[in-house]
Amino acid sequence: MKILHTADWHLGKYLHNFYLLNEQQYILDQICEIVQQEKPDVILLAGDIYDRHQPASDAIEVFDKVMSRLVLEMKIPVIAIAGNHDSAERINYCNYLLREQGLHIFGSPVMPPKPVTLYDEFGGIDFYPIPFPEPENLRILLGRDKAIHTHESAMKALIEYIKDCDTFKNNYRKIAIAHAFVGGGSESDSERQLSVGNVSVMPLSAWEGFDYVALGHLHRPQSLGESRKVRYSGSILKYSLSEVHSSKSITIIEMDKEGKFSEKIIPLTPQKDVKTLKGIIKEMEFLPNETENLPNQEDFLEVTLENDMPVPNAMQIVQQKFPNTLNLKWSSLRQYNNPLGRINSDKLSSMSEMDLFKDFFERHNQKDMTDDQKQILTSIIEEIRKQ
């Protein structure tokens, strides 16, 4: 059986102040093209479909359209679960009706656990959906005491419960679709922490008994353990500047009759990449250090400026050349690195409003205020005092 594994779409996400839905639509169109070429037997979506519990209407529309293409037009079943960014109630909406069409979507754990079973020429494969469980909700579902108080303990209890069920004891091959933080995984800055510290880290040993574990939550594509059967497909886009040097992909596995599988990684090419760039502002123009291999003009950038002194309106100047610049860094500012250039705190407390602004103006512009500018400033200060 050929299985496509993806996760962490985060539809409706913002990167700094930029709304990414157009870029997400571009990648989802690309995934649909890959599906047409590869013709998988099933698609697994391992959580964080949306970026927030109450997704915007246009994000919901994008998800609806891509599911219609995959399930109704291409006739490929999809098994999707909620992640920690999703609302279980919203994901669960109409799930029984949708399953009749081939979209198996789970917002919360099903009790008793019931896998989605698909068949190939070798027999059945049981797909166990394990949506992100809130500890207090799972305690109610399992009828347990307060022993379930962290996401790790909730996930462990849920997996143990699944393994104790009669359905798990058949001879079918078994695949888990889950949203969790498994020990040994490499994080980035764009995942929302499941809890404080590492109390919600799942051990690899918890997944024994499954032939493959399709994970979501960590945004870097990676396989864990010697068997490589526990895998994060990663997010479909770079969702933080910490992911500048990572690449995005979807995973396709082909499973044989023994539960062994081959793995194929298919890269995803974004419409706008996330990159870094260094340069200098000279005569009100941003000049990159490099003349070759420059980012595309529309890429999302973190720019490091190498000017010795601050430049007024630096972001606006950089964005004239690269409009989607996300963040500015300064590699060396001479006046801030020189303690002698700082104002003594005792002197600061005795300075008037005029003196404070005059000092600020002259430090940042490297020139004295004119008499006309002083007169304007005096008028502004007097007007503020009147108010």
ZAVEX-283491 format. One record per residue (C-alpha): residue in three letters; x, y, z. Coordinates in pm, whole numbers, padded with zeros to 5 digits, always signed. Example, Ala and Ser with C-alpha at 12.3 -4.5 7.8 and 13.67 -1.06 7.14 Angstrom:
% residues 2
ALA+01230-00450+00780;SER+01367-00106+00714;
//
This chain:
% residues 387
MET+00000+00000+00000;LYS+00125+00349-00088;ILE+00069+00606+00187;LEU+00124+00984+00177;HIS+00208+01141+00513;THR+00177+01516+00575;ALA+00111+01735+00880;ASP+00116+02084+01031;TRP-00059+02282+00760;HIS-00147+02564+01005;LEU-00394+02718+00763;GLY-00452+03087+00837;LYS-00112+03142+00996;TYR+00070+03475+01011;LEU+00448+03501+00977;HIS+00523+03821+01168;ASN+00260+04050+01007;PHE+00224+03860+00679;TYR-00084+03643+00620;LEU+00032+03317+00462;LEU-00291+03175+00322;ASN-00198+03246-00043;GLU+00139+03076+00010;GLN-00036+02783+00180;GLN-00281+02751-00109;TYR+00016+02741-00349;ILE+00176+02453-00156;LEU-00152+02261-00127;ASP-00195+02288-00505;GLN+00155+02143-00531;ILE+00062+01856-00298;CYS-00245+01784-00513;GLU-00018+01763-00819;ILE+00210+01519-00633;VAL-00096+01311-00543;GLN-00199+01296-00909;GLN+00149+01174-01005;GLU+00211+00932-00717;LYS-00147+00800-00681;PRO-00126+00703-00311;ASP-00389+00471-00168;VAL-00447+00695+00136;ILE-00338+01035+00271;LEU-00257+01088+00640;LEU-00280+01440+00788;ALA-00127+01431+01138;GLY-00273+01739+01304;ASP-00258+02119+01320;ILE-00483+02157+01020;TYR-00548+02516+01126;ASP-00329+02761+01314;ARG-00589+02855+01575;HIS-00892+02711+01751;GLN-01121+02955+01571;PRO-00990+02958+01213;ALA-01080+03235+00972;SER-01351+03160+00718;ASP-01107+03179+00424;ALA-00880+02920+00592;ILE-01179+02686+00633;GLU-01267+02740+00268;VAL-00915+02647+00156;PHE-00930+02323+00356;ASP-01277+02243+00220;LYS-01162+02288-00139;VAL-00845+02080-00109;MET-01036+01797+00062;SER-01294+01809-00216;ARG-01018+01772-00475;LEU-00849+01482-00296;VAL-01152+01289-00172;LEU-01432+01365-00418;GLU-01242+01425-00744;MET-00939+01195-00703;LYS-01126+00939-00487;ILE-00838+00906-00239;PRO-00934+00855+00128;VAL-00791+01099+00380;ILE-00740+01028+00751;ALA-00693+01353+00943;ILE-00663+01432+01315;ALA-00667+01744+01530;GLY-00345+01887+01669;ASN-00288+02116+01966;HIS-00367+02423+01750;ASP-00703+02282+01640;SER-01042+02285+01808;ALA-01154+01925+01865;GLU-01521+02025+01845;ARG-01482+02204+01511;ILE-01271+01923+01362;ASN-01531+01666+01473;TYR-01817+01847+01299;CYS-02005+01616+01056;ASN-01732+01352+01085;TYR-01974+01058+01050;LEU-02123+01205+00735;LEU-01778+01286+00592;ARG-01651+00930+00648;GLU-01912+00807+00402;GLN-01737+01020+00138;GLY-01385+00903+00232;LEU-01277+01183+00468;HIS-01205+01030+00809;ILE-01149+01327+01038;PHE-01107+01300+01415;GLY-01107+01593+01656;SER-01098+01386+01975;PRO-01019+01023+02062;VAL-01286+00767+01975;MET-01398+00543+02261;PRO-01373+00250+02232;PRO-01087+00288+01981;LYS-01186+00183+01634;PRO-00928+00192+01353;VAL-00991+00289+00994;THR-00919-00033+00805;LEU-00807-00029+00442;TYR-00712-00329+00229;ASP-00449-00406-00030;GLU-00353-00730-00204;PHE-00188-00857+00118;GLY-00481-00797+00351;GLY-00580-00525+00597;ILE-00398-00226+00745;ASP-00546-00071+01060;PHE-00495+00306+01084;TYR-00532+00430+01441;PRO-00615+00802+01461;ILE-00478+00953+01784;PRO-00576+01322+01790;PHE-00411+01551+02042;PRO-00570+01469+02381;GLU-00634+01722+02657;PRO-00560+01545+02989;GLU-00882+01653+03163;ASN-01098+01541+02869;LEU-00922+01206+02843;ARG-00969+01141+03215;ILE-01344+01167+03159;LEU-01336+00945+02849;LEU-01131+00673+03019;GLY-01294+00708+03359;ARG-00951+00740+03519;ASP-00835+00929+03827;LYS-00600+01228+03843;ALA-00304+01016+03725;ILE-00362+01172+03383;HIS-00245+01528+03438;THR+00008+01596+03157;HIS-00004+01555+02781;GLU+00257+01280+02809;SER+00050+01083+03060;ALA-00263+01140+02850;MET-00096+01010+02535;LYS+00055+00713+02716;ALA-00280+00618+02868;LEU-00450+00648+02530;ILE-00194+00428+02354;GLU-00208+00168+02630;TYR-00586+00165+02605;ILE-00565+00113+02226;LYS-00320-00176+02267;ASP-00545-00348+02523;CYS-00843-00350+02286;ASP-00934-00664+02094;THR-00903-00482+01761;PHE-00530-00434+01823;LYS-00474-00806+01868;ASN-00553-00907+01511;ASN-00284-00986+01255;TYR-00337-00671+01047;ARG-00052-00427+00992;LYS-00086-00123+01217;ILE-00020+00247+01157;ALA-00069+00526+01413;ILE-00151+00885+01315;ALA-00067+01106+01614;HIS+00019+01459+01722;ALA+00282+01453+01995;PHE+00637+01547+02097;VAL+00851+01232+02088;GLY+01189+01225+02259;GLY+01484+01281+02027;GLY+01294+01508+01789;SER+01449+01837+01677;GLU+01237+02148+01748;SER+01210+02489+01582;ASP+01076+02823+01709;SER+00739+02784+01538;GLU+00587+02501+01744;ARG+00364+02588+02036;GLN+00494+02418+02350;LEU+00269+02144+02482;SER+00371+02222+02839;VAL+00647+02379+03047;GLY+00978+02195+03038;ASN+00998+01842+02898;VAL+00716+01676+03093;SER+00525+01606+02772;VAL+00801+01428+02582;MET+00688+01083+02467;PRO+00942+00798+02470;LEU+01001+00606+02148;SER+00919+00283+02330;ALA+00555+00389+02358;TRP+00509+00318+01986;GLU+00614-00046+01995;GLY+00358-00263+01818;PHE+00299-00019+01534;ASP+00456-00076+01193;TYR+00468+00297+01116;VAL+00389+00611+01318;ALA+00286+00919+01118;LEU+00350+01213+01349;GLY+00269+01581+01353;HIS+00379+01868+01582;LEU+00751+01915+01511;HIS+00804+02121+01197;ARG+01137+01977+01085;PRO+01103+01657+00873;GLN+01279+01377+01063;SER+01270+01007+01139;LEU+01340+00877+01490;GLY+01497+00553+01610;GLU+01699+00293+01424;SER+01393+00153+01249;ARG+01293+00503+01125;LYS+00931+00395+01162;VAL+00847+00696+01382;ARG+00847+00998+01152;TYR+00756+01365+01145;SER+00672+01477+00794;GLY+00721+01838+00906;SER+00523+02150+00825;ILE+00440+02243+00465;LEU+00608+02586+00493;LYS+00879+02753+00700;TYR+00687+02911+00986;SER+00975+03080+01169;LEU+01314+03236+01097;SER+01475+02943+01282;GLU+01381+02724+00984;VAL+01578+02926+00727;HIS+01818+02640+00655;SER+01562+02358+00665;SER+01369+02217+00371;LYS+01004+02114+00352;SER+00863+01793+00208;ILE+00594+01529+00223;THR+00666+01162+00291;ILE+00547+00866+00085;ILE+00590+00515+00218;GLU+00510+00186+00049;MET+00431-00095+00292;ASP+00470-00463+00210;LYS+00278-00758+00350;GLU+00514-00790+00650;GLY+00472-00427+00755;LYS+00814-00327+00626;PHE+00824-00011+00419;SER+01031+00194+00179;GLU+01043+00571+00219;LYS+01035+00846-00043;ILE+01080+01213+00044;ILE+00930+01459-00205;PRO+01042+01822-00158;LEU+00796+02111-00155;THR+00891+02435-00332;PRO+00739+02749-00177;GLN+00614+03047-00370;LYS+00807+03271-00128;ASP+01101+03128+00063;VAL+01228+03236+00406;LYS+01591+03353+00389;THR+01853+03574+00551;LEU+02053+03855+00390;LYS+02329+04094+00496;GLY+02396+04441+00363;ILE+02438+04810+00433;ILE+02229+05122+00384;LYS+02414+05391+00192;GLU+02262+05716+00067;MET+01911+05596+00158;GLU+01948+05273-00043;PHE+01991+04916+00081;LEU+02293+04747-00079;PRO+02321+04368-00025;ASN+02670+04232+00036;GLU+02622+03969-00231;THR+02556+04033-00597;GLU+02492+03668-00687;ASN+02238+03421-00549;LEU+02026+03700-00409;PRO+01684+03610-00266;ASN+01385+03668-00486;GLN+01239+04013-00436;GLU+00920+03866-00282;ASP+01092+03624-00040;PHE+01045+03663+00335;LEU+01372+03793+00478;GLU+01559+03860+00796;VAL+01810+04132+00707;THR+02127+04206+00904;LEU+02250+04562+00857;GLU+02623+04626+00895;ASN+02608+05004+00932;ASP+02820+05147+01213;MET+02547+05393+01311;PRO+02167+05369+01327;VAL+01978+05466+01014;PRO+01639+05638+01044;ASN+01355+05451+00871;ALA+01584+05156+00804;MET+01300+04905+00763;GLN+01122+05123+00506;ILE+01445+05163+00309;VAL+01510+04787+00304;GLN+01148+04715+00211;GLN+01176+04939-00095;LYS+01396+04665-00242;PHE+01262+04361-00052;PRO+00901+04438+00049;ASN+00852+04119+00254;THR+01137+04182+00498;LEU+01025+04041+00833;ASN+01295+04154+01072;LEU+01603+04376+01095;LYS+01918+04299+01293;TRP+02224+04520+01340;SER+02562+04349+01343;SER+02755+04642+01500;LEU+02632+04979+01615;ARG+02931+05184+01721;GLN+02747+05426+01951;TYR+02573+05145+02143;ASN+02887+04935+02171;ASN+03076+05234+02316;PRO+02985+05292+02684;LEU+03122+05647+02659;GLY+02843+05728+02415;ARG+02570+05649+02666;ILE+02404+05908+02888;ASN+02480+05884+03257;SER+02164+05806+03457;ASP+02222+06102+03691;LYS+02252+06335+03393;LEU+01941+06180+03235;SER+01721+06261+03535;SER+01819+06628+03523;MET+01762+06678+03149;SER+01461+06872+03019;GLU+01228+06742+02748;MET+01407+06965+02500;ASP+01749+06835+02605;LEU+01636+06472+02589;PHE+01491+06496+02240;LYS+01782+06711+02116;ASP+02030+06448+02239;PHE+01825+06166+02080;PHE+01792+06354+01750;GLU+02162+06437+01723;ARG+02277+06084+01814;HIS+02058+05920+01550;ASN+02107+06176+01275;GLN+02471+06260+01341;LYS+02405+06633+01302;ASP+02288+06924+01515;MET+01929+07040+01529;THR+01865+07361+01339;ASP+01711+07666+01503;ASP+01389+07605+01308;GLN+01371+07247+01434;LYS+01428+07362+01791;GLN+01148+07616+01755;ILE+00908+07349+01624;LEU+01000+07117+01910;THR+00948+07393+02166;SER+00600+07460+02026;ILE+00511+07089+02041;ILE+00629+07055+02403;GLU+00432+07365+02508;GLU+00118+07236+02336;ILE+00149+06897+02513;ARG+00189+07069+02850;LYS-00128+07272+02790;GLN-00325+06956+02717;
//
